[in-house]
C-alpha cells in the first residue's frame, strides 16, 4: 500500500512538472550572440537595441566600449532583421548558439528525483533549498536560521548563520539576486553545506568558522528563482508587476548607491529596471535591514554569474574608495587561490574598468553606506568566450563551488581585523 502511494505521488509530481513545462516560455531558435562594436556607430547601435527592444533582446553582458565584446540573447525575428546589416553598421557578430532552448533542455534537472538526490548536487527548487537549511539549523549546534522578511509573493526570506561562539566579526554572503544565475545559488549552497557538515572534520572549514561568524543568504530573490524553474528559465528580476505587460525590478539596481544613474533602466520592461524608488522592493529592503542589524560586519559579498570576475568597489562610479589598492590586493589573492585550485582565470577590477558602470548595486551600498570595510561581487564561471552563459550543466556545480570556497578562504585569511 505504501509503495503504491509512493508511486502514485511520483506520477502526480511528474504530471505537475510536465504541466509547468507546457506553460513555460520557450526559447526555440533564440540566438545567443557575441557582438563586438568596432566603431562608435556600432556601439551606439547596440546600446539602442538594448534600450528599445527589451522584449526581443536580452544583453547578458551589456555593450560598453568599442572593441569590447558583449553577449545577448535575441529572438529569431529580431536576429533575421539585423543579421545582414550588422557588419555595415560596425558590429562583428558571432553566433554562440542558434537555438538556446536545446541548451536549456539539457540543463534541466529531473524534478521527480529531487528527493532521491543530494540537493546540493543539482539545481534544486526553492522549496528544497529551504528544507535543507532548516534541517541544518535543527541538526547542528553552530547553525541557526534567520527569517528576515517576506518576498513580494509572500515567500519567507531566510538567512543561515554559522557561529561557534561570541566575539567574532561577521562575513555576509548573499546569492541569487538575479534569479537566472543558477550556478551562483548552487555554488553558495555547497559552501553552506560544507560549513554545516564539515566542522571538526575538515581543517579549512573549522579554521574559517573559528575565525569569523558567517551569514549566508542562499536565495535573495526566491520569487524570481521559482519563476526560472516553472515558467521562464531566463527570468532575472523579482516578481512585482508594474504594468499590464511588464513585471519585475532588478534588485541589484534597487539599492542606495547612486540609485537611478548609469547602467540602470527607468523602463519597467527592461531587465535592468531600477524600481520606482530606492529600496522599493521588499527583497532589497529586507536584505538591507538584515545587513544593518548585523553587528561587527567586516565583509559583504554578492555572488553572481557569469564571466569569471572578482569585482572591487565601486560599480556605480569611476571614483574608487580610498583603500582601493588594499581591496584589490586581497582580491588578487583570491584570484590566485582559484587558479591554484582549478586552473581557471578570474579577472579583478571595478565594473567601470572591466565591464560597465551599474548604479544601485548591493555591494556598493554595503561599502558606501554601511561602511563595510570589505565589499566585493563575484561573477562565477563560465568565462565570456563560452557558449554556455547562464545555462550550466550540473557537472559544473562542484568545481564552481571549489572556486568560491577557496576565494572566500583567501579573503578571510587576508582581512585586517
Backbone torsions as a table, in degrees:
resi	resn	phi	psi	omega
1	UNK	NA	-45.1	179.7
2	UNK	-65.1	-37.3	179.2
3	UNK	-65.3	-42.0	177.8
4	UNK	-61.7	-42.1	-179.6
5	UNK	-63.7	-40.8	178.6
6	UNK	-64.1	-43.8	178.8
7	UNK	-64.7	-39.2	178.4
8	UNK	-63.6	-39.4	178.4
9	UNK	-64.7	-39.6	178.3
10	UNK	-63.0	-41.8	178.6
11	UNK	-62.9	-40.7	179.7
12	UNK	-64.8	-42.4	178.3
13	UNK	-63.2	-42.7	178.4
14	UNK	-61.7	-39.9	178.2
15	UNK	-61.0	-45.6	179.7
16	UNK	-64.6	-39.6	179.2
17	UNK	-62.7	-45.4	179.7
18	UNK	-65.6	-37.0	178.0
19	UNK	-63.0	-40.9	179.5
20	UNK	-65.8	-36.4	178.3
21	UNK	-65.5	-37.2	-178.5
22	UNK	-63.5	-28.3	-177.0
23	UNK	-97.9	0.0	-173.2
24	UNK	-82.8	158.1	177.6
25	UNK	-71.8	132.8	179.6
26	UNK	-104.0	145.3	178.8
27	UNK	-114.9	36.7	178.9
28	UNK	-60.9	126.7	178.7
29	UNK	66.7	10.4	169.6
30	UNK	-69.2	137.6	-176.9
31	UNK	-99.9	131.7	168.6
32	UNK	-94.5	120.2	-171.9
33	UNK	-121.1	141.1	164.6
34	UNK	-99.0	123.3	-177.3
35	UNK	-123.4	132.1	-179.3
36	UNK	-121.7	111.4	175.5
37	UNK	-72.7	121.6	-176.7
38	UNK	-98.4	-7.5	178.5
39	UNK	-141.1	167.3	175.2
40	UNK	-61.7	-35.6	178.3
41	UNK	-64.4	-42.9	177.9
42	UNK	-62.5	-40.8	178.1
43	UNK	-63.2	-42.8	178.7
44	UNK	-63.0	-38.2	178.5
45	UNK	-63.6	-43.7	180.0
46	UNK	-66.2	-41.4	178.2
47	UNK	-64.3	-34.9	176.9
48	UNK	-67.4	-41.7	176.2
49	UNK	-58.9	-44.6	-179.1
50	UNK	-62.6	-43.0	-175.8
51	UNK	-73.0	-39.7	-167.2
52	UNK	-101.6	-4.2	-176.4
53	UNK	-132.5	51.3	-175.1
54	UNK	-64.3	-20.0	179.1
55	UNK	-85.3	-16.9	-173.3
56	UNK	-111.4	-23.0	-179.3
57	UNK	-137.9	137.7	-178.0
58	UNK	-128.4	107.2	-179.5
59	UNK	-78.9	114.6	176.5
60	UNK	-77.9	-35.0	168.9
61	UNK	-127.1	115.7	-170.4
62	UNK	-72.8	149.8	175.2
63	UNK	-71.4	135.3	-176.2
64	UNK	-139.9	-32.4	-175.6
65	UNK	-141.7	153.9	172.8
66	UNK	-64.6	135.3	179.3
67	UNK	70.1	11.3	173.0
68	UNK	-108.6	126.8	-172.9
69	UNK	-72.3	147.9	171.8
70	UNK	-124.7	166.1	177.0
71	UNK	-133.3	141.8	-178.8
72	UNK	-147.6	152.6	172.2
73	UNK	-102.0	126.0	-171.7
74	UNK	-128.9	138.2	178.1
75	UNK	-64.0	151.7	178.8
76	UNK	-60.2	-34.0	179.7
77	UNK	-62.0	-50.1	-178.7
78	UNK	-68.5	-37.2	179.9
79	UNK	-59.7	-43.9	-179.0
80	UNK	-68.5	-23.8	177.3
81	UNK	-73.6	-34.8	-171.1
82	UNK	-106.2	-15.1	-169.2
83	UNK	-58.9	-40.1	-176.5
84	UNK	-77.4	-29.8	-176.4
85	UNK	-94.5	-5.5	-174.0
86	UNK	-62.0	-44.3	-176.9
87	UNK	-62.9	-39.9	179.6
88	UNK	-65.9	-21.6	179.4
89	UNK	-95.7	9.5	176.0
90	UNK	82.3	32.0	-179.7
91	UNK	-124.6	122.9	173.9
92	UNK	-90.9	126.6	-175.5
93	UNK	-117.2	128.6	173.1
94	UNK	-120.8	127.0	179.3
95	UNK	-84.8	112.8	176.9
96	UNK	-84.4	-31.0	175.5
97	UNK	-155.1	137.3	178.0
98	UNK	-102.6	4.7	176.2
99	UNK	-159.5	85.7	-173.4
100	UNK	-67.2	-19.6	178.9
101	UNK	-60.4	-35.7	178.4
102	UNK	-61.9	-40.0	178.4
103	UNK	-68.1	-39.4	177.5
104	UNK	-61.4	-43.2	-179.3
105	UNK	-62.8	-37.1	179.7
106	UNK	-69.3	-32.9	-177.5
107	UNK	-75.2	-27.7	-167.5
108	UNK	-59.3	125.2	177.0
109	UNK	-73.5	158.4	179.5
110	UNK	-88.3	102.1	-173.2
111	UNK	-60.8	-30.2	-177.7
112	UNK	-61.7	-27.3	-173.7
113	UNK	-98.4	7.9	-177.5
114	UNK	-55.2	-40.2	-176.7
115	UNK	-73.6	-12.6	-175.9
116	UNK	-108.1	-1.3	178.1
117	UNK	-119.9	154.7	173.1
118	UNK	-63.7	128.4	-177.0
119	UNK	-58.9	-33.7	-175.5
120	UNK	-80.9	0.7	176.1
121	UNK	-102.4	5.2	-177.2
122	UNK	-140.3	175.4	174.4
123	UNK	-91.1	83.5	-171.6
124	UNK	-76.1	150.8	175.4
125	UNK	-70.5	166.0	-174.4
126	UNK	-60.1	-35.7	-178.3
127	UNK	-62.4	-40.6	-179.3
128	UNK	-71.5	-33.0	177.4
129	UNK	-66.7	-44.8	178.5
130	UNK	-62.3	-43.1	178.4
131	UNK	-59.2	-40.7	-178.8
132	UNK	-65.5	-49.3	-175.8
133	UNK	-70.8	-29.9	173.0
134	UNK	-63.0	-40.6	178.4
135	UNK	-62.7	-40.6	177.7
136	UNK	-61.5	-42.6	-178.9
137	UNK	-64.5	-33.2	179.0
138	UNK	-76.1	-30.8	-170.6
139	UNK	-91.9	-30.8	-170.9
140	UNK	-118.4	134.7	-174.3
141	UNK	-70.9	-23.6	-177.9
142	UNK	-91.4	7.9	-176.6
143	UNK	-118.0	135.2	173.5
144	UNK	-139.2	154.7	-178.3
145	UNK	-109.3	136.7	178.1
146	UNK	-117.7	120.1	172.9
147	UNK	-93.0	110.7	-169.7
148	UNK	-110.7	11.1	176.9
149	UNK	152.3	-170.3	178.2
150	UNK	-129.4	149.1	177.9
151	UNK	-78.2	177.8	178.8
152	UNK	-58.3	-40.3	-180.0
153	UNK	-89.4	18.0	172.0
154	UNK	69.4	25.7	169.8
155	UNK	-80.6	146.6	177.2
156	UNK	-70.0	139.0	175.7
157	UNK	-100.3	124.1	-174.1
158	UNK	-121.5	142.6	166.7
159	UNK	-121.9	149.4	178.6
160	UNK	-118.6	128.7	-174.4
161	UNK	-113.3	139.8	175.8
162	UNK	-117.2	122.7	179.6
163	UNK	-149.6	129.5	179.3
164	UNK	-104.8	8.5	177.9
165	UNK	157.2	168.9	-176.8
166	UNK	-75.2	166.9	170.5
167	UNK	90.8	8.9	-178.8
168	UNK	-108.3	146.6	173.4
169	UNK	-73.5	160.2	-173.0
170	UNK	-112.6	135.4	171.4
171	UNK	-105.4	126.8	-178.2
172	UNK	-106.8	132.2	178.8
173	UNK	-131.0	121.4	176.1
174	UNK	-120.5	148.0	-179.9
175	UNK	-141.1	162.3	173.0
176	UNK	80.2	18.8	176.5
177	UNK	-63.7	-39.0	170.3
178	UNK	-98.0	110.8	-163.7
179	UNK	-66.7	-24.6	-177.4
180	UNK	-79.9	-5.1	-177.7
181	UNK	-85.7	67.0	-173.6
182	UNK	-58.2	-38.1	-176.9
183	UNK	-64.8	-29.6	178.2
184	UNK	-67.5	-43.1	179.0
185	UNK	-66.6	-47.2	-176.8
186	UNK	-65.2	-40.1	179.5
187	UNK	-65.5	-42.3	177.9
188	UNK	-64.4	-39.0	-179.7
189	UNK	-64.4	-34.4	177.8
190	UNK	-72.2	-31.1	172.2
191	UNK	-63.9	-43.7	176.8
192	UNK	-58.5	-44.4	178.2
193	UNK	-57.6	-44.5	179.7
194	UNK	-63.7	-44.0	-179.0
195	UNK	-65.9	-32.1	-179.7
196	UNK	-77.3	-45.0	-166.7
197	UNK	-101.0	-11.9	-170.7
198	UNK	-116.1	13.5	173.2
199	UNK	-64.2	135.3	-177.2
200	UNK	62.9	12.4	174.1
201	UNK	-116.2	-44.3	179.3
202	UNK	-111.1	127.5	-174.9
203	UNK	-62.5	-42.5	-177.9
204	UNK	-64.0	-44.5	178.3
205	UNK	-62.1	-45.6	-178.5
206	UNK	-59.5	-42.9	-179.9
207	UNK	-66.6	-39.1	178.5
208	UNK	-64.6	-38.9	178.8
209	UNK	-71.8	-31.7	177.7
210	UNK	-73.0	-25.2	-175.0
211	UNK	-86.3	-34.9	-174.2
212	UNK	-144.2	157.2	159.2
213	UNK	-81.5	148.3	-178.9
214	UNK	-127.7	132.3	179.0
215	UNK	-124.2	115.0	-177.5
216	UNK	-111.3	137.1	166.8
217	UNK	-112.6	101.2	-172.2
218	UNK	-72.2	-29.6	179.8
219	UNK	-140.0	94.7	-177.9
220	UNK	-69.5	-27.1	-175.0
221	UNK	-122.8	71.3	-174.1
222	UNK	-65.4	-33.2	179.1
223	UNK	-64.3	-47.5	179.0
224	UNK	-63.8	-39.4	179.4
225	UNK	-63.6	-41.6	175.5
226	UNK	-60.1	-40.3	177.8
227	UNK	-59.1	-39.9	-179.0
228	UNK	-67.8	-24.6	179.2
229	UNK	-87.2	-22.9	-170.8
230	UNK	-114.2	-31.8	-173.1
231	UNK	-131.4	-40.9	-172.2
232	UNK	-146.2	101.0	-176.9
233	UNK	-58.2	-27.1	-174.8
234	UNK	-95.3	11.7	-178.7
235	UNK	-66.6	136.1	-174.1
236	UNK	-112.6	-36.3	-166.6
237	UNK	-94.2	-175.2	171.6
238	UNK	-82.1	-164.5	-170.0
239	UNK	-118.8	18.4	176.5
240	UNK	-73.2	124.6	177.2
241	UNK	-76.0	146.3	-179.9
242	UNK	-119.4	-42.0	176.7
243	UNK	-134.8	179.0	179.5
244	UNK	-61.4	-30.1	-175.4
245	UNK	-103.5	-17.2	-167.1
246	UNK	-125.5	130.5	-177.7
247	UNK	-129.2	144.6	166.7
248	UNK	98.7	145.4	173.5
249	UNK	-118.8	139.9	172.5
250	UNK	-73.9	106.7	-175.6
251	UNK	-61.0	-29.4	-179.5
252	UNK	-84.6	15.1	168.0
253	UNK	-123.4	10.5	-170.9
254	UNK	-109.2	3.4	-178.5
255	UNK	-90.9	164.6	-175.4
256	UNK	-84.5	71.0	176.4
257	UNK	-139.5	84.9	-173.1
258	UNK	52.0	42.2	-176.6
259	UNK	-50.6	139.0	174.6
260	UNK	85.7	4.7	-178.6
261	UNK	-93.1	-147.3	-173.7
262	UNK	-62.6	143.3	177.1
263	UNK	82.0	6.4	177.1
264	UNK	-130.3	139.0	-174.6
265	UNK	-98.8	146.5	173.1
266	UNK	-90.7	-0.4	-178.0
267	UNK	-90.1	117.0	-179.2
268	UNK	-60.6	-19.2	179.3
269	UNK	-84.0	-14.0	-173.5
270	UNK	-81.9	146.2	179.3
271	UNK	-59.5	-25.8	-179.5
272	UNK	-104.2	29.1	178.2
273	UNK	-56.7	129.8	-171.1
274	UNK	-83.1	-11.3	-174.1
275	UNK	95.1	167.0	-176.8
276	UNK	-69.3	-30.9	176.5
277	UNK	-161.8	173.3	-178.7
278	UNK	-62.1	135.4	-178.1
279	UNK	55.5	35.9	177.6
280	UNK	-71.9	-18.8	-173.4
281	UNK	-101.5	140.6	-178.1
282	UNK	-61.3	-34.4	-177.4
283	UNK	-66.5	-44.7	178.9
284	UNK	-72.5	-37.7	-178.9
285	UNK	-64.7	-45.7	-179.1
286	UNK	-69.2	-36.5	176.9
287	UNK	-63.9	-39.9	179.0
288	UNK	-62.5	-38.3	178.3
289	UNK	-67.9	-37.4	177.0
290	UNK	-61.7	-45.5	179.8
291	UNK	-64.6	-44.0	179.2
292	UNK	-58.6	-38.5	-174.4
293	UNK	-81.4	-8.6	-179.2
294	UNK	-84.6	119.8	-177.5
295	UNK	-81.7	153.5	173.0
296	UNK	51.5	45.3	178.8
297	UNK	-82.3	126.9	-177.9
298	UNK	-104.9	-23.3	-175.6
299	UNK	-150.0	151.8	177.0
300	UNK	-138.4	127.3	178.4
301	UNK	-123.6	133.6	167.7
302	UNK	-105.5	130.1	-178.2
303	UNK	-106.9	120.0	-178.9
304	UNK	-129.4	-178.9	170.4
305	UNK	-149.7	146.2	14.7
306	UNK	-139.5	178.2	173.6
307	UNK	132.8	-5.5	179.0
308	UNK	59.3	66.4	-178.1
309	UNK	-130.3	150.3	165.0
310	UNK	-119.0	111.2	-171.9
311	UNK	-95.9	127.1	177.1
312	UNK	-99.6	161.4	179.3
313	UNK	-73.7	147.5	3.8
314	UNK	-110.1	154.5	171.7
315	UNK	-91.3	-22.3	-172.0
316	UNK	-89.3	-9.4	-179.2
317	UNK	-157.8	161.1	-179.8
318	UNK	-79.6	-22.2	175.3
319	UNK	-65.1	134.9	-178.0
320	UNK	-102.9	155.5	177.1
321	UNK	-67.5	162.1	-176.4
322	UNK	-61.2	-30.0	-178.5
323	UNK	-98.3	26.5	-175.5
324	UNK	-57.8	-41.2	-178.6
325	UNK	-62.8	-40.6	178.8
326	UNK	-65.9	-44.8	179.2
327	UNK	-61.7	-39.9	-180.0
328	UNK	-68.1	-40.5	179.0
329	UNK	-57.6	-46.7	-178.4
330	UNK	-67.4	-39.2	177.5
331	UNK	-59.7	-35.5	178.9
332	UNK	-70.5	-27.6	173.3
333	UNK	-66.1	-37.7	176.5
334	UNK	-68.0	-41.5	176.4
335	UNK	-57.0	-45.6	-179.9
336	UNK	-64.9	-36.6	178.9
337	UNK	-64.5	-40.3	177.5
338	UNK	-62.6	-44.8	-178.7
339	UNK	-62.1	-41.3	178.7
340	UNK	-64.9	-32.3	-176.3
341	UNK	-77.2	-47.4	-172.3
342	UNK	-129.5	-5.8	-178.1
343	UNK	80.8	5.1	179.9
344	UNK	-84.7	140.0	177.9
345	UNK	-95.9	123.2	172.4
346	UNK	-107.5	146.3	178.3
347	UNK	-101.8	136.7	-180.0
348	UNK	-107.0	135.3	175.7
349	UNK	166.6	176.0	176.6
350	UNK	-83.8	152.1	177.1
351	UNK	-54.1	-43.4	178.3
352	UNK	-62.1	-30.3	-178.6
353	UNK	-79.1	-38.9	-173.2
354	UNK	-116.1	-11.7	177.2
355	UNK	-129.0	-95.4	-178.9
356	UNK	-163.5	154.3	177.0
357	UNK	-66.8	145.5	176.8
358	UNK	-147.9	116.5	-177.8
359	UNK	-90.4	158.8	176.1
360	UNK	82.5	18.3	-176.5
361	UNK	-83.5	154.1	-174.6
362	UNK	-69.4	-43.7	-174.7
363	UNK	-73.5	-30.0	172.6
364	UNK	-63.1	-44.7	179.2
365	UNK	-59.5	-43.0	-179.7
366	UNK	-59.7	-40.1	-179.1
367	UNK	-76.4	-46.6	-173.0
368	UNK	-74.8	-45.2	-170.9
369	UNK	-102.7	-34.0	179.9
370	UNK	-92.3	-7.2	179.0
371	UNK	57.1	33.8	173.5
372	UNK	-71.4	126.0	-172.4
373	UNK	-61.2	-44.9	-175.9
374	UNK	-116.0	114.9	-179.4
375	UNK	-136.3	127.5	-175.2
376	UNK	-145.3	164.2	169.2
377	UNK	-128.9	140.1	172.1
378	UNK	-98.8	141.8	161.0
379	UNK	-116.4	107.8	-174.0
380	UNK	-76.9	-174.0	-180.0
381	UNK	-63.7	158.6	7.5
382	UNK	-90.0	176.1	175.7
383	UNK	-79.0	162.5	-173.8
384	UNK	-62.8	-20.3	-179.8
385	UNK	-78.2	-8.5	179.4
386	UNK	-73.1	157.6	175.1
387	UNK	-96.6	12.0	-174.4
388	UNK	-93.0	-44.0	-176.9
389	UNK	62.4	-126.8	-178.7
390	UNK	-79.0	-10.1	-168.7
391	UNK	-102.8	91.7	-172.9
392	UNK	-109.2	134.8	175.3
393	UNK	-64.2	155.3	-178.3
394	UNK	-59.4	-24.9	180.0
395	UNK	-64.3	-16.0	179.5
396	UNK	-84.4	-11.5	-176.2
397	UNK	-63.4	-48.4	-176.2
398	UNK	-61.0	-52.9	179.4
399	UNK	-65.3	-33.0	177.4
400	UNK	-66.1	-40.4	175.3
401	UNK	-59.2	-43.7	-178.5
402	UNK	-62.9	-37.6	177.0
403	UNK	-64.9	-43.3	179.0
404	UNK	-66.0	-42.2	-178.3
405	UNK	-62.2	-49.8	-176.5
406	UNK	-68.7	-29.7	176.5
407	UNK	-67.0	-48.1	178.0
408	UNK	-60.3	-38.8	178.2
409	UNK	-62.8	-45.1	179.8
410	UNK	-63.2	-41.1	175.9
411	UNK	-59.7	-52.0	-175.3
412	UNK	-59.2	-36.3	-178.5
413	UNK	-73.7	-18.6	-176.2
414	UNK	-108.2	-1.8	177.8
415	UNK	-67.3	144.0	171.8
416	UNK	-90.1	112.8	-176.3
417	UNK	-76.9	NA	NA
